[in-house]
């Protein structure tokens, strides 16, 4: 996974408990990385064509 962005702050220390065990799919630390994709989708510019397609789909029903 490649993340692009601007550094706003840095940490001198970082504590992650249970680092010696394999994380589960429900691990909160790993789950937090899913927010990068959510944030990118929320902040991505919306094209006029996309809005028109959604509008047409909503009025079709």
Backbone as CSV, one residue per row, in Angstrom:
resi,resn,N_x,N_y,N_z,CA_x,CA_y,CA_z,C_x,C_y,C_z
1,UNK,0.843,-1.161,0.000,0.000,0.000,0.000,0.893,1.230,0.000
2,UNK,0.647,2.147,-0.894,1.416,3.384,-0.992,0.521,4.544,-0.608
3,UNK,0.979,5.337,0.323,0.213,6.499,0.752,0.945,7.753,0.322
4,UNK,0.223,8.688,-0.245,0.828,9.945,-0.622,0.189,11.043,0.204
5,UNK,0.950,12.061,0.464,0.383,13.139,1.251,1.460,14.056,1.783
6,UNK,1.043,14.938,2.623,1.924,15.939,3.197,2.074,15.651,4.683
7,UNK,3.317,15.686,5.180,3.549,15.428,6.585,3.127,16.656,7.390
8,UNK,2.262,16.450,8.361,1.777,17.547,9.203,2.381,17.481,10.599
9,UNK,2.803,16.294,11.017,3.372,16.114,12.346,4.210,14.846,12.355
10,UNK,4.973,14.661,13.418,5.747,13.430,13.548,5.743,13.007,15.008
11,UNK,6.037,11.754,15.238,6.059,11.188,16.573,7.493,10.874,16.957
12,UNK,7.820,11.126,18.209,9.112,10.698,18.735,9.034,9.253,19.202
13,UNK,7.839,8.856,19.631,7.622,7.486,20.100,6.264,6.997,19.616
14,UNK,6.132,5.683,19.498,4.867,5.071,19.113,4.773,3.745,19.842
15,UNK,3.707,3.540,20.589,3.508,2.297,21.328,2.391,1.501,20.675
16,UNK,2.677,0.263,20.357,1.668,-0.634,19.801,1.692,-1.918,20.613
17,UNK,0.632,-2.155,21.359,0.556,-3.332,22.214,0.314,-4.578,21.375
18,UNK,0.766,-5.697,21.869,0.631,-7.007,21.207,1.379,-7.070,19.886
19,UNK,2.475,-6.355,19.786,3.250,-6.369,18.541,3.878,-7.727,18.259
20,UNK,3.924,-8.575,19.257,4.536,-9.888,19.080,3.530,-10.965,18.680
21,UNK,2.274,-10.588,18.467,1.275,-11.557,18.025,0.723,-11.134,16.664
22,UNK,0.233,-12.106,15.930,-0.321,-11.831,14.599,-1.670,-11.136,14.772
23,UNK,-1.859,-9.978,14.126,-3.129,-9.263,14.285,-4.274,-9.989,13.578
24,UNK,-5.455,-9.865,14.163,-6.638,-10.453,13.550,-7.210,-9.471,12.539
25,UNK,-8.199,-9.907,11.787,-8.833,-9.016,10.806,-9.587,-7.892,11.491
26,UNK,-9.913,-8.047,12.779,-10.637,-7.029,13.536,-9.714,-6.157,14.383
27,UNK,-8.424,-6.255,14.173,-7.468,-5.475,14.957,-7.716,-3.977,14.740
28,UNK,-7.926,-3.208,15.805,-8.231,-1.782,15.651,-7.123,-0.993,14.947
29,UNK,-5.883,-1.338,15.204,-4.779,-0.622,14.566,-4.804,-0.823,13.055
30,UNK,-4.951,-2.056,12.615,-4.996,-2.323,11.184,-6.264,-1.765,10.560
31,UNK,-7.368,-1.823,11.291,-8.622,-1.276,10.772,-8.537,0.225,10.538
32,UNK,-7.712,0.900,11.315,-7.597,2.353,11.152,-7.043,2.723,9.778
33,UNK,-6.292,1.847,9.156,-5.737,2.141,7.836,-6.806,2.171,6.741
34,UNK,-7.957,1.585,6.986,-9.053,1.632,6.020,-9.575,3.056,5.862
35,UNK,-9.358,3.882,6.870,-9.825,5.267,6.807,-9.098,6.080,5.755
36,UNK,-7.898,5.665,5.368,-7.199,6.384,4.296,-8.004,6.321,2.999
37,UNK,-8.527,5.162,2.667,-9.329,5.009,1.450,-10.653,5.773,1.573
38,UNK,-11.249,5.748,2.751,-12.503,6.471,2.966,-12.270,7.973,2.822
39,UNK,-11.213,8.483,3.459,-10.905,9.910,3.389,-10.600,10.340,1.959
40,UNK,-9.869,9.507,1.230,-9.556,9.839,-0.162,-10.834,9.927,-1.001
41,UNK,-11.743,8.987,-0.794,-13.003,8.998,-1.550,-13.850,10.219,-1.193
42,UNK,-13.867,10.589,0.070,-14.674,11.729,0.498,-14.137,13.065,-0.015
43,UNK,-12.824,13.150,-0.158,-12.209,14.414,-0.550,-11.868,14.495,-2.037
44,UNK,-12.200,13.456,-2.765,-11.918,13.431,-4.202,-12.907,14.349,-4.936
45,UNK,-12.431,15.155,-5.853,-13.358,16.022,-6.599,-14.395,15.198,-7.372
46,UNK,-15.606,15.722,-7.437,-16.692,15.054,-8.160,-16.826,15.706,-9.536
47,UNK,-16.835,14.879,-10.568,-16.971,15.382,-11.934,-18.442,15.605,-12.267
48,UNK,-18.693,16.548,-13.142,-20.068,16.846,-13.562,-20.719,15.613,-14.189
49,UNK,-19.942,14.827,-14.919,-20.485,13.620,-15.558,-20.968,12.621,-14.509
50,UNK,-20.214,12.515,-13.408,-20.614,11.601,-12.341,-21.922,12.053,-11.703
51,UNK,-22.046,13.345,-11.463,-23.274,13.879,-10.882,-24.466,13.667,-11.826
52,UNK,-24.245,13.861,-13.113,-25.309,13.669,-14.095,-25.750,12.209,-14.138
53,UNK,-24.797,11.293,-14.041,-25.128,9.867,-14.076,-25.944,9.472,-12.847
54,UNK,-25.562,9.995,-11.682,-26.309,9.692,-10.459,-27.707,10.297,-10.540
55,UNK,-27.790,11.528,-11.008,-29.087,12.195,-11.138,-30.007,11.421,-12.083
56,UNK,-29.454,10.977,-13.209,-30.252,10.210,-14.181,-30.709,8.892,-13.570
57,UNK,-29.854,8.252,-12.817,-30.217,6.978,-12.199,-31.326,7.167,-11.161
58,UNK,-31.257,8.264,-10.414,-32.281,8.509,-9.403,-33.633,8.818,-10.026
59,UNK,-33.641,9.534,-11.124,-34.902,9.892,-11.783,-35.465,8.763,-12.631
60,UNK,-34.660,7.747,-12.881,-35.098,6.610,-13.711,-36.175,5.803,-12.990
61,UNK,-36.094,5.751,-11.680,-37.054,4.940,-10.887,-38.281,5.657,-10.677
